[in-house]
Amino acid sequence: MMSQRIIIHKNIGGGVKMDKQYMAETLKRLRGNKTQEEVANALHISISALSMYECGERVPRDEIKKKLAEHYGRTVQYIFFKQ
């Protein structure tokens, strides 16, 4: 299991800022040809929750961010924070 340090909303003086639209587009792109049901089942989350993340309607809790990053083989920063 991959150990990651998560940086959340550190926008003081030019830090990183979460962009919901960027997050949504990245999650959809990473899912590729898999269905939302396949990914949701693999992560033990609801299809509805995954759909809301992919539409930018909701931001996952840190625990789910880590699961998504591990599932897709990317960092939390890559998926959730526009560089």
mmCIF file of the N, C-alpha and C atoms, coordinates in Angstrom:
data_MODEL
# 
_entry.id   MODEL 
# 
loop_
_atom_site.group_PDB 
_atom_site.id 
_atom_site.type_symbol 
_atom_site.label_atom_id 
_atom_site.label_alt_id 
_atom_site.label_comp_id 
_atom_site.label_asym_id 
_atom_site.label_entity_id 
_atom_site.label_seq_id 
_atom_site.pdbx_PDB_ins_code 
_atom_site.Cartn_x 
_atom_site.Cartn_y 
_atom_site.Cartn_z 
_atom_site.occupancy 
_atom_site.B_iso_or_equiv 
_atom_site.pdbx_formal_charge 
_atom_site.auth_seq_id 
_atom_site.auth_comp_id 
_atom_site.auth_asym_id 
_atom_site.auth_atom_id 
_atom_site.pdbx_PDB_model_num 
ATOM 1   N N  . MET A 1 1  ? 0.834   -1.169 0.000   1.00 0.00 ? 1  MET A N  1 
ATOM 2   C CA . MET A 1 1  ? 0.000   0.000  0.000   1.00 0.00 ? 1  MET A CA 1 
ATOM 3   C C  . MET A 1 1  ? 0.891   1.249  0.000   1.00 0.00 ? 1  MET A C  1 
ATOM 4   N N  . MET A 1 2  ? 0.533   2.195  -0.843  1.00 0.00 ? 2  MET A N  1 
ATOM 5   C CA . MET A 1 2  ? 1.303   3.409  -1.039  1.00 0.00 ? 2  MET A CA 1 
ATOM 6   C C  . MET A 1 2  ? 1.023   4.402  0.098   1.00 0.00 ? 2  MET A C  1 
ATOM 7   N N  . SER A 1 3  ? 2.072   4.981  0.645   1.00 0.00 ? 3  SER A N  1 
ATOM 8   C CA . SER A 1 3  ? 1.904   5.985  1.691   1.00 0.00 ? 3  SER A CA 1 
ATOM 9   C C  . SER A 1 3  ? 2.031   7.360  1.060   1.00 0.00 ? 3  SER A C  1 
ATOM 10  N N  . GLN A 1 4  ? 1.050   8.215  1.303   1.00 0.00 ? 4  GLN A N  1 
ATOM 11  C CA . GLN A 1 4  ? 1.079   9.543  0.712   1.00 0.00 ? 4  GLN A CA 1 
ATOM 12  C C  . GLN A 1 4  ? 0.772   10.587 1.752   1.00 0.00 ? 4  GLN A C  1 
ATOM 13  N N  . ARG A 1 5  ? 1.347   11.733 1.534   1.00 0.00 ? 5  ARG A N  1 
ATOM 14  C CA . ARG A 1 5  ? 1.042   12.885 2.359   1.00 0.00 ? 5  ARG A CA 1 
ATOM 15  C C  . ARG A 1 5  ? 0.067   13.742 1.575   1.00 0.00 ? 5  ARG A C  1 
ATOM 16  N N  . ILE A 1 6  ? -1.016  14.141 2.190   1.00 0.00 ? 6  ILE A N  1 
ATOM 17  C CA . ILE A 1 6  ? -2.041  14.897 1.489   1.00 0.00 ? 6  ILE A CA 1 
ATOM 18  C C  . ILE A 1 6  ? -1.976  16.358 1.892   1.00 0.00 ? 6  ILE A C  1 
ATOM 19  N N  . ILE A 1 7  ? -1.965  17.225 0.888   1.00 0.00 ? 7  ILE A N  1 
ATOM 20  C CA . ILE A 1 7  ? -2.008  18.665 1.137   1.00 0.00 ? 7  ILE A CA 1 
ATOM 21  C C  . ILE A 1 7  ? -3.392  19.133 0.728   1.00 0.00 ? 7  ILE A C  1 
ATOM 22  N N  . ILE A 1 8  ? -4.129  19.689 1.651   1.00 0.00 ? 8  ILE A N  1 
ATOM 23  C CA . ILE A 1 8  ? -5.482  20.158 1.387   1.00 0.00 ? 8  ILE A CA 1 
ATOM 24  C C  . ILE A 1 8  ? -5.513  21.682 1.434   1.00 0.00 ? 8  ILE A C  1 
ATOM 25  N N  . HIS A 1 9  ? -6.107  22.283 0.422   1.00 0.00 ? 9  HIS A N  1 
ATOM 26  C CA . HIS A 1 9  ? -6.352  23.724 0.356   1.00 0.00 ? 9  HIS A CA 1 
ATOM 27  C C  . HIS A 1 9  ? -5.284  24.567 1.045   1.00 0.00 ? 9  HIS A C  1 
ATOM 28  N N  . LYS A 1 10 ? -4.141  24.654 0.482   1.00 0.00 ? 10 LYS A N  1 
ATOM 29  C CA . LYS A 1 10 ? -3.122  25.520 1.057   1.00 0.00 ? 10 LYS A CA 1 
ATOM 30  C C  . LYS A 1 10 ? -2.921  26.675 0.080   1.00 0.00 ? 10 LYS A C  1 
ATOM 31  N N  . ASN A 1 11 ? -3.843  27.601 0.112   1.00 0.00 ? 11 ASN A N  1 
ATOM 32  C CA . ASN A 1 11 ? -3.832  28.692 -0.847  1.00 0.00 ? 11 ASN A CA 1 
ATOM 33  C C  . ASN A 1 11 ? -3.407  30.016 -0.209  1.00 0.00 ? 11 ASN A C  1 
ATOM 34  N N  . ILE A 1 12 ? -2.594  29.940 0.807   1.00 0.00 ? 12 ILE A N  1 
ATOM 35  C CA . ILE A 1 12 ? -2.109  31.146 1.461   1.00 0.00 ? 12 ILE A CA 1 
ATOM 36  C C  . ILE A 1 12 ? -0.821  31.556 0.759   1.00 0.00 ? 12 ILE A C  1 
ATOM 37  N N  . GLY A 1 13 ? -0.846  32.713 0.141   1.00 0.00 ? 13 GLY A N  1 
ATOM 38  C CA . GLY A 1 13 ? 0.348   33.212 -0.520  1.00 0.00 ? 13 GLY A CA 1 
ATOM 39  C C  . GLY A 1 13 ? 0.784   32.410 -1.725  1.00 0.00 ? 13 GLY A C  1 
ATOM 40  N N  . GLY A 1 14 ? -0.168  31.867 -2.504  1.00 0.00 ? 14 GLY A N  1 
ATOM 41  C CA . GLY A 1 14 ? 0.182   31.222 -3.768  1.00 0.00 ? 14 GLY A CA 1 
ATOM 42  C C  . GLY A 1 14 ? 0.377   29.719 -3.704  1.00 0.00 ? 14 GLY A C  1 
ATOM 43  N N  . GLY A 1 15 ? -0.131  29.054 -2.685  1.00 0.00 ? 15 GLY A N  1 
ATOM 44  C CA . GLY A 1 15 ? -0.029  27.597 -2.618  1.00 0.00 ? 15 GLY A CA 1 
ATOM 45  C C  . GLY A 1 15 ? -0.950  26.932 -3.620  1.00 0.00 ? 15 GLY A C  1 
ATOM 46  N N  . VAL A 1 16 ? -1.198  25.663 -3.448  1.00 0.00 ? 16 VAL A N  1 
ATOM 47  C CA . VAL A 1 16 ? -2.051  24.917 -4.363  1.00 0.00 ? 16 VAL A CA 1 
ATOM 48  C C  . VAL A 1 16 ? -3.512  25.096 -4.009  1.00 0.00 ? 16 VAL A C  1 
ATOM 49  N N  . LYS A 1 17 ? -4.354  25.123 -5.031  1.00 0.00 ? 17 LYS A N  1 
ATOM 50  C CA . LYS A 1 17 ? -5.780  25.288 -4.809  1.00 0.00 ? 17 LYS A CA 1 
ATOM 51  C C  . LYS A 1 17 ? -6.535  24.181 -5.534  1.00 0.00 ? 17 LYS A C  1 
ATOM 52  N N  . MET A 1 18 ? -7.505  23.609 -4.847  1.00 0.00 ? 18 MET A N  1 
ATOM 53  C CA . MET A 1 18 ? -8.301  22.567 -5.468  1.00 0.00 ? 18 MET A CA 1 
ATOM 54  C C  . MET A 1 18 ? -9.248  23.189 -6.488  1.00 0.00 ? 18 MET A C  1 
ATOM 55  N N  . ASP A 1 19 ? -9.334  22.566 -7.649  1.00 0.00 ? 19 ASP A N  1 
ATOM 56  C CA . ASP A 1 19 ? -10.203 23.006 -8.730  1.00 0.00 ? 19 ASP A CA 1 
ATOM 57  C C  . ASP A 1 19 ? -11.169 21.853 -9.010  1.00 0.00 ? 19 ASP A C  1 
ATOM 58  N N  . LYS A 1 20 ? -12.443 22.031 -8.650  1.00 0.00 ? 20 LYS A N  1 
ATOM 59  C CA . LYS A 1 20 ? -13.414 20.940 -8.795  1.00 0.00 ? 20 LYS A CA 1 
ATOM 60  C C  . LYS A 1 20 ? -13.569 20.485 -10.238 1.00 0.00 ? 20 LYS A C  1 
ATOM 61  N N  . GLN A 1 21 ? -13.519 21.412 -11.177 1.00 0.00 ? 21 GLN A N  1 
ATOM 62  C CA . GLN A 1 21 ? -13.656 21.041 -12.583 1.00 0.00 ? 21 GLN A CA 1 
ATOM 63  C C  . GLN A 1 21 ? -12.459 20.213 -13.044 1.00 0.00 ? 21 GLN A C  1 
ATOM 64  N N  . TYR A 1 22 ? -11.271 20.609 -12.629 1.00 0.00 ? 22 TYR A N  1 
ATOM 65  C CA . TYR A 1 22 ? -10.059 19.842 -12.946 1.00 0.00 ? 22 TYR A CA 1 
ATOM 66  C C  . TYR A 1 22 ? -10.153 18.438 -12.353 1.00 0.00 ? 22 TYR A C  1 
ATOM 67  N N  . MET A 1 23 ? -10.587 18.348 -11.088 1.00 0.00 ? 23 MET A N  1 
ATOM 68  C CA . MET A 1 23 ? -10.747 17.064 -10.419 1.00 0.00 ? 23 MET A CA 1 
ATOM 69  C C  . MET A 1 23 ? -11.716 16.184 -11.196 1.00 0.00 ? 23 MET A C  1 
ATOM 70  N N  . ALA A 1 24 ? -12.865 16.747 -11.566 1.00 0.00 ? 24 ALA A N  1 
ATOM 71  C CA . ALA A 1 24 ? -13.903 15.984 -12.272 1.00 0.00 ? 24 ALA A CA 1 
ATOM 72  C C  . ALA A 1 24 ? -13.381 15.452 -13.604 1.00 0.00 ? 24 ALA A C  1 
ATOM 73  N N  . GLU A 1 25 ? -12.736 16.308 -14.369 1.00 0.00 ? 25 GLU A N  1 
ATOM 74  C CA . GLU A 1 25 ? -12.216 15.895 -15.679 1.00 0.00 ? 25 GLU A CA 1 
ATOM 75  C C  . GLU A 1 25 ? -11.127 14.839 -15.540 1.00 0.00 ? 25 GLU A C  1 
ATOM 76  N N  . THR A 1 26 ? -10.272 14.997 -14.550 1.00 0.00 ? 26 THR A N  1 
ATOM 77  C CA . THR A 1 26 ? -9.190  14.033 -14.323 1.00 0.00 ? 26 THR A CA 1 
ATOM 78  C C  . THR A 1 26 ? -9.754  12.671 -13.934 1.00 0.00 ? 26 THR A C  1 
ATOM 79  N N  . LEU A 1 27 ? -10.732 12.647 -13.037 1.00 0.00 ? 27 LEU A N  1 
ATOM 80  C CA . LEU A 1 27 ? -11.327 11.379 -12.616 1.00 0.00 ? 27 LEU A CA 1 
ATOM 81  C C  . LEU A 1 27 ? -12.009 10.667 -13.784 1.00 0.00 ? 27 LEU A C  1 
ATOM 82  N N  . LYS A 1 28 ? -12.733 11.421 -14.607 1.00 0.00 ? 28 LYS A N  1 
ATOM 83  C CA . LYS A 1 28 ? -13.395 10.815 -15.770 1.00 0.00 ? 28 LYS A CA 1 
ATOM 84  C C  . LYS A 1 28 ? -12.364 10.245 -16.747 1.00 0.00 ? 28 LYS A C  1 
ATOM 85  N N  . ARG A 1 29 ? -11.310 11.009 -16.987 1.00 0.00 ? 29 ARG A N  1 
ATOM 86  C CA . ARG A 1 29 ? -10.272 10.560 -17.922 1.00 0.00 ? 29 ARG A CA 1 
ATOM 87  C C  . ARG A 1 29 ? -9.565  9.307  -17.402 1.00 0.00 ? 29 ARG A C  1 
ATOM 88  N N  . LEU A 1 30 ? -9.238  9.276  -16.112 1.00 0.00 ? 30 LEU A N  1 
ATOM 89  C CA . LEU A 1 30 ? -8.552  8.127  -15.534 1.00 0.00 ? 30 LEU A CA 1 
ATOM 90  C C  . LEU A 1 30 ? -9.418  6.871  -15.550 1.00 0.00 ? 30 LEU A C  1 
ATOM 91  N N  . ARG A 1 31 ? -10.727 7.049  -15.427 1.00 0.00 ? 31 ARG A N  1 
ATOM 92  C CA . ARG A 1 31 ? -11.629 5.877  -15.430 1.00 0.00 ? 31 ARG A CA 1 
ATOM 93  C C  . ARG A 1 31 ? -11.594 5.177  -16.780 1.00 0.00 ? 31 ARG A C  1 
ATOM 94  N N  . GLY A 1 32 ? -11.375 5.926  -17.851 1.00 0.00 ? 32 GLY A N  1 
ATOM 95  C CA . GLY A 1 32 ? -11.256 5.330  -19.183 1.00 0.00 ? 32 GLY A CA 1 
ATOM 96  C C  . GLY A 1 32 ? -12.506 4.582  -19.597 1.00 0.00 ? 32 GLY A C  1 
ATOM 97  N N  . ASN A 1 33 ? -12.339 3.326  -20.010 1.00 0.00 ? 33 ASN A N  1 
ATOM 98  C CA . ASN A 1 33 ? -13.449 2.506  -20.497 1.00 0.00 ? 33 ASN A CA 1 
ATOM 99  C C  . ASN A 1 33 ? -14.178 1.738  -19.401 1.00 0.00 ? 33 ASN A C  1 
ATOM 100 N N  . LYS A 1 34 ? -13.704 1.849  -18.181 1.00 0.00 ? 34 LYS A N  1 
ATOM 101 C CA . LYS A 1 34 ? -14.381 1.157  -17.079 1.00 0.00 ? 34 LYS A CA 1 
ATOM 102 C C  . LYS A 1 34 ? -15.680 1.890  -16.754 1.00 0.00 ? 34 LYS A C  1 
ATOM 103 N N  . THR A 1 35 ? -16.649 1.165  -16.248 1.00 0.00 ? 35 THR A N  1 
ATOM 104 C CA . THR A 1 35 ? -17.902 1.789  -15.841 1.00 0.00 ? 35 THR A CA 1 
ATOM 105 C C  . THR A 1 35 ? -17.738 2.393  -14.445 1.00 0.00 ? 35 THR A C  1 
ATOM 106 N N  . GLN A 1 36 ? -18.621 3.318  -14.124 1.00 0.00 ? 36 GLN A N  1 
ATOM 107 C CA . GLN A 1 36 ? -18.608 3.881  -12.767 1.00 0.00 ? 36 GLN A CA 1 
ATOM 108 C C  . GLN A 1 36 ? -18.867 2.770  -11.757 1.00 0.00 ? 36 GLN A C  1 
ATOM 109 N N  . GLU A 1 37 ? -19.702 1.829  -12.121 1.00 0.00 ? 37 GLU A N  1 
ATOM 110 C CA . GLU A 1 37 ? -20.005 0.717  -11.207 1.00 0.00 ? 37 GLU A CA 1 
ATOM 111 C C  . GLU A 1 37 ? -18.752 -0.094 -10.897 1.00 0.00 ? 37 GLU A C  1 
ATOM 112 N N  . GLU A 1 38 ? -17.936 -0.381 -11.914 1.00 0.00 ? 38 GLU A N  1 
ATOM 113 C CA . GLU A 1 38 ? -16.710 -1.154 -11.696 1.00 0.00 ? 38 GLU A CA 1 
ATOM 114 C C  . GLU A 1 38 ? -15.759 -0.437 -10.743 1.00 0.00 ? 38 GLU A C  1 
ATOM 115 N N  . VAL A 1 39 ? -15.555 0.853  -10.974 1.00 0.00 ? 39 VAL A N  1 
ATOM 116 C CA . VAL A 1 39 ? -14.633 1.615  -10.135 1.00 0.00 ? 39 VAL A CA 1 
ATOM 117 C C  . VAL A 1 39 ? -15.198 1.773  -8.724  1.00 0.00 ? 39 VAL A C  1 
ATOM 118 N N  . ALA A 1 40 ? -16.478 2.106  -8.618  1.00 0.00 ? 40 ALA A N  1 
ATOM 119 C CA . ALA A 1 40 ? -17.106 2.272  -7.306  1.00 0.00 ? 40 ALA A CA 1 
ATOM 120 C C  . ALA A 1 40 ? -17.015 0.980  -6.494  1.00 0.00 ? 40 ALA A C  1 
ATOM 121 N N  . ASN A 1 41 ? -17.286 -0.154 -7.121  1.00 0.00 ? 41 ASN A N  1 
ATOM 122 C CA . ASN A 1 41 ? -17.201 -1.434 -6.420  1.00 0.00 ? 41 ASN A CA 1 
ATOM 123 C C  . ASN A 1 41 ? -15.774 -1.728 -5.961  1.00 0.00 ? 41 ASN A C  1 
ATOM 124 N N  . ALA A 1 42 ? -14.800 -1.420 -6.815  1.00 0.00 ? 42 ALA A N  1 
ATOM 125 C CA . ALA A 1 42 ? -13.397 -1.664 -6.461  1.00 0.00 ? 42 ALA A CA 1 
ATOM 126 C C  . ALA A 1 42 ? -12.969 -0.809 -5.265  1.00 0.00 ? 42 ALA A C  1 
ATOM 127 N N  . LEU A 1 43 ? -13.551 0.373  -5.148  1.00 0.00 ? 43 LEU A N  1 
ATOM 128 C CA . LEU A 1 43 ? -13.180 1.295  -4.069  1.00 0.00 ? 43 LEU A CA 1 
ATOM 129 C C  . LEU A 1 43 ? -14.090 1.209  -2.851  1.00 0.00 ? 43 LEU A C  1 
ATOM 130 N N  . HIS A 1 44 ? -15.141 0.395  -2.974  1.00 0.00 ? 44 HIS A N  1 
ATOM 131 C CA . HIS A 1 44 ? -16.129 0.249  -1.898  1.00 0.00 ? 44 HIS A CA 1 
ATOM 132 C C  . HIS A 1 44 ? -16.807 1.574  -1.565  1.00 0.00 ? 44 HIS A C  1 
ATOM 133 N N  . ILE A 1 45 ? -17.192 2.296  -2.634  1.00 0.00 ? 45 ILE A N  1 
ATOM 134 C CA . ILE A 1 45 ? -17.975 3.514  -2.486  1.00 0.00 ? 45 ILE A CA 1 
ATOM 135 C C  . ILE A 1 45 ? -19.210 3.379  -3.363  1.00 0.00 ? 45 ILE A C  1 
ATOM 136 N N  . SER A 1 46 ? -20.179 4.258  -3.180  1.00 0.00 ? 46 SER A N  1 
ATOM 137 C CA . SER A 1 46 ? -21.391 4.165  -3.998  1.00 0.00 ? 46 SER A CA 1 
ATOM 138 C C  . SER A 1 46 ? -21.145 4.744  -5.393  1.00 0.00 ? 46 SER A C  1 
ATOM 139 N N  . ILE A 1 47 ? -21.915 4.246  -6.342  1.00 0.00 ? 47 ILE A N  1 
ATOM 140 C CA . ILE A 1 47 ? -21.856 4.769  -7.706  1.00 0.00 ? 47 ILE A CA 1 
ATOM 141 C C  . ILE A 1 47 ? -22.246 6.247  -7.681  1.00 0.00 ? 47 ILE A C  1 
ATOM 142 N N  . SER A 1 48 ? -23.225 6.584  -6.870  1.00 0.00 ? 48 SER A N  1 
ATOM 143 C CA . SER A 1 48 ? -23.682 7.963  -6.745  1.00 0.00 ? 48 SER A CA 1 
ATOM 144 C C  . SER A 1 48 ? -22.553 8.879  -6.288  1.00 0.00 ? 48 SER A C  1 
ATOM 145 N N  . ALA A 1 49 ? -21.772 8.447  -5.305  1.00 0.00 ? 49 ALA A N  1 
ATOM 146 C CA . ALA A 1 49 ? -20.654 9.263  -4.813  1.00 0.00 ? 49 ALA A CA 1 
ATOM 147 C C  . ALA A 1 49 ? -19.628 9.471  -5.926  1.00 0.00 ? 49 ALA A C  1 
ATOM 148 N N  . LEU A 1 50 ? -19.261 8.398  -6.632  1.00 0.00 ? 50 LEU A N  1 
ATOM 149 C CA . LEU A 1 50 ? -18.292 8.516  -7.717  1.00 0.00 ? 50 LEU A CA 1 
ATOM 150 C C  . LEU A 1 50 ? -18.807 9.461  -8.798  1.00 0.00 ? 50 LEU A C  1 
ATOM 151 N N  . SER A 1 51 ? -20.075 9.339  -9.115  1.00 0.00 ? 51 SER A N  1 
ATOM 152 C CA . SER A 1 51 ? -20.678 10.212 -10.115 1.00 0.00 ? 51 SER A CA 1 
ATOM 153 C C  . SER A 1 51 ? -20.585 11.679 -9.693  1.00 0.00 ? 51 SER A C  1 
ATOM 154 N N  . MET A 1 52 ? -20.852 11.953 -8.431  1.00 0.00 ? 52 MET A N  1 
ATOM 155 C CA . MET A 1 52 ? -20.766 13.333 -7.937  1.00 0.00 ? 52 MET A CA 1 
ATOM 156 C C  . MET A 1 52 ? -19.334 13.853 -7.992  1.00 0.00 ? 52 MET A C  1 
ATOM 157 N N  . TYR A 1 53 ? -18.344 12.996 -7.712  1.00 0.00 ? 53 TYR A N  1 
ATOM 158 C CA . TYR A 1 53 ? -16.945 13.408 -7.817  1.00 0.00 ? 53 TYR A CA 1 
ATOM 159 C C  . TYR A 1 53 ? -16.616 13.733 -9.274  1.00 0.00 ? 53 TYR A C  1 
ATOM 160 N N  . GLU A 1 54 ? -17.093 12.880 -10.193 1.00 0.00 ? 54 GLU A N  1 
ATOM 161 C CA . GLU A 1 54 ? -16.787 13.053 -11.614 1.00 0.00 ? 54 GLU A CA 1 
ATOM 162 C C  . GLU A 1 54 ? -17.534 14.225 -12.247 1.00 0.00 ? 54 GLU A C  1 
ATOM 163 N N  . CYS A 1 55 ? -18.564 14.719 -11.586 1.00 0.00 ? 55 CYS A N  1 
ATOM 164 C CA . CYS A 1 55 ? -19.297 15.897 -12.080 1.00 0.00 ? 55 CYS A CA 1 
ATOM 165 C C  . CYS A 1 55 ? -18.849 17.171 -11.366 1.00 0.00 ? 55 CYS A C  1 
ATOM 166 N N  . GLY A 1 56 ? -17.979 17.030 -10.383 1.00 0.00 ? 56 GLY A N  1 
ATOM 167 C CA . GLY A 1 56 ? -17.506 18.183 -9.634  1.00 0.00 ? 56 GLY A CA 1 
ATOM 168 C C  . GLY A 1 56 ? -18.525 18.717 -8.648  1.00 0.00 ? 56 GLY A C  1 
ATOM 169 N N  . GLU A 1 57 ? -19.531 17.896 -8.335  1.00 0.00 ? 57 GLU A N  1 
ATOM 170 C CA . GLU A 1 57 ? -20.573 18.317 -7.395  1.00 0.00 ? 57 GLU A CA 1 
ATOM 171 C C  . GLU A 1 57 ? -20.160 18.104 -5.940  1.00 0.00 ? 57 GLU A C  1 
ATOM 172 N N  . ARG A 1 58 ? -19.196 17.239 -5.735  1.00 0.00 ? 58 ARG A N  1 
ATOM 173 C CA . ARG A 1 58 ? -18.792 16.881 -4.383  1.00 0.00 ? 58 ARG A CA 1 
ATOM 174 C C  . ARG A 1 58 ? -17.302 16.554 -4.390  1.00 0.00 ? 58 ARG A C  1 
ATOM 175 N N  . VAL A 1 59 ? -16.607 16.888 -3.315  1.00 0.00 ? 59 VAL A N  1 
ATOM 176 C CA . VAL A 1 59 ? -15.190 16.564 -3.167  1.00 0.00 ? 59 VAL A CA 1 
ATOM 177 C C  . VAL A 1 59 ? -15.082 15.427 -2.164  1.00 0.00 ? 59 VAL A C  1 
ATOM 178 N N  . PRO A 1 60 ? -14.347 14.364 -2.514  1.00 0.00 ? 60 PRO A N  1 
ATOM 179 C CA . PRO A 1 60 ? -14.248 13.228 -1.580  1.00 0.00 ? 60 PRO A CA 1 
ATOM 180 C C  . PRO A 1 60 ? -13.453 13.564 -0.327  1.00 0.00 ? 60 PRO A C  1 
ATOM 181 N N  . ARG A 1 61 ? -13.759 12.821 0.728   1.00 0.00 ? 61 ARG A N  1 
ATOM 182 C CA . ARG A 1 61 ? -12.977 12.916 1.967   1.00 0.00 ? 61 ARG A CA 1 
ATOM 183 C C  . ARG A 1 61 ? -11.544 12.455 1.676   1.00 0.00 ? 61 ARG A C  1 
ATOM 184 N N  . ASP A 1 62 ? -10.619 12.825 2.535   1.00 0.00 ? 62 ASP A N  1 
ATOM 185 C CA . ASP A 1 62 ? -9.208  12.475 2.330   1.00 0.00 ? 62 ASP A CA 1 
ATOM 186 C C  . ASP A 1 62 ? -8.999  10.972 2.161   1.00 0.00 ? 62 ASP A C  1 
ATOM 187 N N  . GLU A 1 63 ? -9.706  10.185 2.940   1.00 0.00 ? 63 GLU A N  1 
ATOM 188 C CA . GLU A 1 63 ? -9.587  8.721  2.855   1.00 0.00 ? 63 GLU A CA 1 
ATOM 189 C C  . GLU A 1 63 ? -9.927  8.227  1.445   1.00 0.00 ? 63 GLU A C  1 
ATOM 190 N N  . ILE A 1 64 ? -10.972 8.783  0.848   1.00 0.00 ? 64 ILE A N  1 
ATOM 191 C CA . ILE A 1 64 ? -11.399 8.378  -0.490  1.00 0.00 ? 64 ILE A CA 1 
ATOM 192 C C  . ILE A 1 64 ? -10.430 8.924  -1.539  1.00 0.00 ? 64 ILE A C  1 
ATOM 193 N N  . LYS A 1 65 ? -9.889  10.120 -1.302  1.00 0.00 ? 65 LYS A N  1 
ATOM 194 C CA . LYS A 1 65 ? -8.872  10.648 -2.219  1.00 0.00 ? 65 LYS A CA 1 
ATOM 195 C C  . LYS A 1 65 ? -7.701  9.684  -2.311  1.00 0.00 ? 65 LYS A C  1 
ATOM 196 N N  . LYS A 1 66 ? -7.253  9.177  -1.167  1.00 0.00 ? 66 LYS A N  1 
ATOM 197 C CA . LYS A 1 66 ? -6.141  8.222  -1.156  1.00 0.00 ? 66 LYS A CA 1 
ATOM 198 C C  . LYS A 1 66 ? -6.510  6.948  -1.899  1.00 0.00 ? 66 LYS A C  1 
ATOM 199 N N  . LYS A 1 67 ? -7.725  6.440  -1.698  1.00 0.00 ? 67 LYS A N  1 
ATOM 200 C CA . LYS A 1 67 ? -8.168  5.230  -2.398  1.00 0.00 ? 67 LYS A CA 1 
ATOM 201 C C  . LYS A 1 67 ? -8.181  5.444  -3.909  1.00 0.00 ? 67 LYS A C  1 
ATOM 202 N N  . LEU A 1 68 ? -8.703  6.589  -4.350  1.00 0.00 ? 68 LEU A N  1 
ATOM 203 C CA . LEU A 1 68 ? -8.744  6.893  -5.777  1.00 0.00 ? 68 LEU A CA 1 
ATOM 204 C C  . LEU A 1 68 ? -7.329  6.975  -6.355  1.00 0.00 ? 68 LEU A C  1 
ATOM 205 N N  . ALA A 1 69 ? -6.440  7.649  -5.648  1.00 0.00 ? 69 ALA A N  1 
ATOM 206 C CA . ALA A 1 69 ? -5.057  7.786  -6.114  1.00 0.00 ? 69 ALA A CA 1 
ATOM 207 C C  . ALA A 1 69 ? -4.383  6.417  -6.233  1.00 0.00 ? 69 ALA A C  1 
ATOM 208 N N  . GLU A 1 70 ? -4.564  5.575  -5.238  1.00 0.00 ? 70 GLU A N  1 
ATOM 209 C CA . GLU A 1 70 ? -3.972  4.236  -5.276  1.00 0.00 ? 70 GLU A CA 1 
ATOM 210 C C  . GLU A 1 70 ? -4.575  3.405  -6.401  1.00 0.00 ? 70 GLU A C  1 
ATOM 211 N N  . HIS A 1 71 ? -5.878  3.496  -6.570  1.00 0.00 ? 71 HIS A N  1 
ATOM 212 C CA . HIS A 1 71 ? -6.564  2.733  -7.617  1.00 0.00 ? 71 HIS A CA 1 
ATOM 213 C C  . HIS A 1 71 ? -6.044  3.101  -9.007  1.00 0.00 ? 71 HIS A C  1 
ATOM 214 N N  . TYR A 1 72 ? -5.854  4.400  -9.236  1.00 0.00 ? 72 TYR A N  1 
ATOM 215 C CA . TYR A 1 72 ? -5.422  4.865  -10.552 1.00 0.00 ? 72 TYR A CA 1 
ATOM 216 C C  . TYR A 1 72 ? -3.901  4.970  -10.694 1.00 0.00 ? 72 TYR A C  1 
ATOM 217 N N  . GLY A 1 73 ? -3.167  4.690  -9.630  1.00 0.00 ? 73 GLY A N  1 
ATOM 218 C CA . GLY A 1 73 ? -1.708  4.736  -9.704  1.00 0.00 ? 73 GLY A CA 1 
ATOM 219 C C  . GLY A 1 73 ? -1.166  6.147  -9.890  1.00 0.00 ? 73 GLY A C  1 
ATOM 220 N N  . ARG A 1 74 ? -1.844  7.114  -9.320  1.00 0.00 ? 74 ARG A N  1 
ATOM 221 C CA . ARG A 1 74 ? -1.434  8.517  -9.412  1.00 0.00 ? 74 ARG A CA 1 
ATOM 222 C C  . ARG A 1 74 ? -1.345  9.091  -8.003  1.00 0.00 ? 74 ARG A C  1 
ATOM 223 N N  . THR A 1 75 ? -0.848  10.303 -7.902  1.00 0.00 ? 75 THR A N  1 
ATOM 224 C CA . THR A 1 75 ? -0.794  10.946 -6.591  1.00 0.00 ? 75 THR A CA 1 
ATOM 225 C C  . THR A 1 75 ? -2.092  11.712 -6.348  1.00 0.00 ? 75 THR A C  1 
ATOM 226 N N  . VAL A 1 76 ? -2.367  11.974 -5.096  1.00 0.00 ? 76 VAL A N  1 
ATOM 227 C CA . VAL A 1 76 ? -3.527  12.786 -4.736  1.00 0.00 ? 76 VAL A CA 1 
ATOM 228 C C  . VAL A 1 76 ? -3.395  14.162 -5.389  1.00 0.00 ? 76 VAL A C  1 
ATOM 229 N N  . GLN A 1 77 ? -2.193  14.715 -5.363  1.00 0.00 ? 77 GLN A N  1 
ATOM 230 C CA . GLN A 1 77 ? -1.979  16.034 -5.956  1.00 0.00 ? 77 GLN A CA 1 
ATOM 231 C C  . GLN A 1 77 ? -2.289  16.024 -7.448  1.00 0.00 ? 77 GLN A C  1 
ATOM 232 N N  . TYR A 1 78 ? -1.898  14.987 -8.162  1.00 0.00 ? 78 TYR A N  1 
ATOM 233 C CA . TYR A 1 78 ? -2.145  14.905 -9.606  1.00 0.00 ? 78 TYR A CA 1 
ATOM 234 C C  . TYR A 1 78 ? -3.640  14.918 -9.908  1.00 0.00 ? 78 TYR A C  1 
ATOM 235 N N  . ILE A 1 79 ? -4.421  14.183 -9.123  1.00 0.00 ? 79 ILE A N  1 
ATOM 236 C CA . ILE A 1 79 ? -5.850  14.054 -9.392  1.00 0.00 ? 79 ILE A CA 1 
ATOM 237 C C  . ILE A 1 79 ? -6.640  15.269 -8.928  1.00 0.00 ? 79 ILE A C  1 
ATOM 238 N N  . PHE A 1 80 ? -6.307  15.827 -7.777  1.00 0.00 ? 80 PHE A N  1 
ATOM 239 C CA . PHE A 1 80 ? -7.167  16.821 -7.160  1.00 0.00 ? 80 PHE A CA 1 
ATOM 240 C C  . PHE A 1 80 ? -6.672  18.265 -7.192  1.00 0.00 ? 80 PHE A C  1 
ATOM 241 N N  . PHE A 1 81 ? -5.415  18.488 -7.510  1.00 0.00 ? 81 PHE A N  1 
ATOM 242 C CA . PHE A 1 81 ? -4.885  19.842 -7.451  1.00 0.00 ? 81 PHE A CA 1 
ATOM 243 C C  . PHE A 1 81 ? -4.237  20.235 -8.758  1.00 0.00 ? 81 PHE A C  1 
ATOM 244 N N  . LYS A 1 82 ? -4.781  21.238 -9.386  1.00 0.00 ? 82 LYS A N  1 
ATOM 245 C CA . LYS A 1 82 ? -4.238  21.739 -10.650 1.00 0.00 ? 82 LYS A CA 1 
ATOM 246 C C  . LYS A 1 82 ? -2.897  22.389 -10.388 1.00 0.00 ? 82 LYS A C  1 
ATOM 247 N N  . GLN A 1 83 ? -1.915  21.995 -11.133 1.00 0.00 ? 83 GLN A N  1 
ATOM 248 C CA . GLN A 1 83 ? -0.547  22.516 -10.926 1.00 0.00 ? 83 GLN A CA 1 
ATOM 249 C C  . GLN A 1 83 ? -0.318  23.808 -11.655 1.00 0.00 ? 83 GLN A C  1 
# 
